[in-house]
Every structure is written in structure tokens, then in C-alpha cells.
Amino acid sequence: MAFVLPKTETELVSSSFKCGDYGVSDAMIYGGPAAVRSYSVATHPLEIAESKFNENKMQMDFAMLKRVQGIQAPMRLKMELDAASKIQRLPFLPSSNLMLDTLTGNDESISFQDVLNVSEESEVMINPNLAMEKFYGLL
């Protein structure tokens, strides 16, 4: 029986990046510093529950709607949500997703994403050609 050392955290982080043309991990194209942070920072147990809060709320709303109005109401709403989520602009243009926010009820509340993470105020200008090549899988 051979003794094998477990992988260290640095090996796990470096192996998770996609490699570029020369075999070197290309962190700036495939996620940037945020991707590195997601592998290196431990999460709090409540963070998982908080991230799934909206999904659980939608499932409860669909179940209640099914009991009150029948099967057609949640199916129609789910179909509208799917259609609204597929509407998008080009990858380098910001999109407000107004229709999706209206259907989910997010247009009536103000959250941190509305104030602190506004894509229109971003100081980073993305090259449109590179964004389209990445979107179509050419890069």
C-alpha cells in the first residue's frame, strides 16, 4: 500500500484555473481575482442558506400559487421567468433586467447591488471584440 500525501491548498487553487495557449493558467480572462478569492476564503455556514433564500422563497410561492389557482398559474409564471431571463444585451453592455426584476418583485426593494455594484459606474472598459470572442467560445 502506497502512502500518498494529500494535495495542498495551493495545488487545489492552481489546478482549478483554465490554461491559456502556453499551458499557464489565465486567471485574468477566466474569472480574475474574484475566482481566486472564491477558492481561498472559507465561507460561513449561514452564507449558503442566505444564497439560497430567493430560490426557497420562489418554491414556496409556486407551491402556494398551485394550491390556490391550480397548476396553470405557476407554470405560466415559470414560463415568463424563463423568457425574461433569456433576454440579454451584448456581453460588454450593461443590462438592467427590468422585466425579470418586475416578475420577481425585486423592483420594489433597494439592496446593496443597486447602490454599491452598479455596472454603469464601472471604471473598467471591456474590449468589445474580446468580450464577443469569449462569449462565442473563440477565446
N, C-alpha and C positions, 0 to 999 in steps of 0.2 A: 504494500500500500504506500503510495507516494504522498509526501507531505507537500501541500500547495498553500502558499501564502495568499491571504485574501487581497483583493485589489484595494489600493489606497484611494482616498477621495480625489486626489489629483488625476489619477488614471481614469476614474469614472467620469470626471468632468471633461477631460481631454478627448475621451473616446466618444462623447455624445455629440460633438460638432461634426458637421459635414465637411468633407475635404474639398479643397479647390483643385485647380489644374495640376499643381505640383505636389500634391499629397499633404499640403499644410492645411490645418483647419482654418476655415474662413469665417471667423466669428462676427465680423462686421457686416457681412452680407446676410448670413443666416442667423439673425437674432440680435447681435450686438451685445452690449454689456448686460442687458436685461436677461438674456438667455443664460449668461454665466451666473447671474445672481439667483436665478431660479434653481440651479443645481447646488449652489454653495450655502444657501441660507436655510436653516431649519424652519419649518412652519409651526405655528401654534395650532393645537387641536381644534380650536374654535374657528380657525380660518377656513377649514374645509366645510364646516356647517354653514358659515356665512357665505361662502362662494356658491353653495347650492340652494340658498334661501329662495331665490326667484324661481328656480325650477320646481321646488317643492310647492311654492305658492301657486304656480300655474297648474300643477297637477291637482291640487285641492280645488281650485276654481273650476277646472274642467269636470271634476267629479261632481261638484255641486250643480253645475250647469246641466250635466247629463241627467241628474235626478230630477231637476226642476222642469227642464224644457225638452228632454229627450236626447237621443243620440245625435240628431242632426245639428244641434247648436254647437257643441264642442268640435264636431268635425268641420263645420263651416268656419269657425274661428281659427282652428288649426290650419286650414287651407289658406285663409287670409294671412296668417302669420308667416307661413312658408313663402307665399308670394311676395310679401313685403320684405322678407329677409334676403331674397334673391336680387332685389333692385339695388344696383350699386353704380357708382361712377367709376371713372378710370382710377387705377391704383394710386396715382400721385395727386389726385384731387380729394379734398376733404368732403365727406358726406354727412348730412345731419341725421339721416334715418328717421325723418319726421313721421312717416306712415307707421313704421314699426313702433316708435315711441307712443304714438297715439293709440295703437291697438293694445299695447301692453300697459298703458296708463302711466308711463314714465314722463309724459309731457306735463303732468301736473305736479311734479316734485322737482326740487333742486338738490342735486347731490354734488359730491366732490368732483366728479368727472365733468360736470357742467361748468365749474369755476376754475379748477386747477389744471385740467388737462385738455385745453381747447386746442384742437389741431390747427385752427386758423391763425393762432398766435404763435405757432411753432417757428423757431429760428432756423430750422433745418430745411433746406431746399433740396428736394429729391430730383435727380436727373430723370426726366420722363422716359427717355429711351431705356435706361437701366431698369426702371420700375416695370415697364411693359415686358421687357425680356424676362425678368424674374417671374412676372405674373403668368406668362405663357410657357415657362419652363425652359427657356432657351439659355438661361444663365446658370 
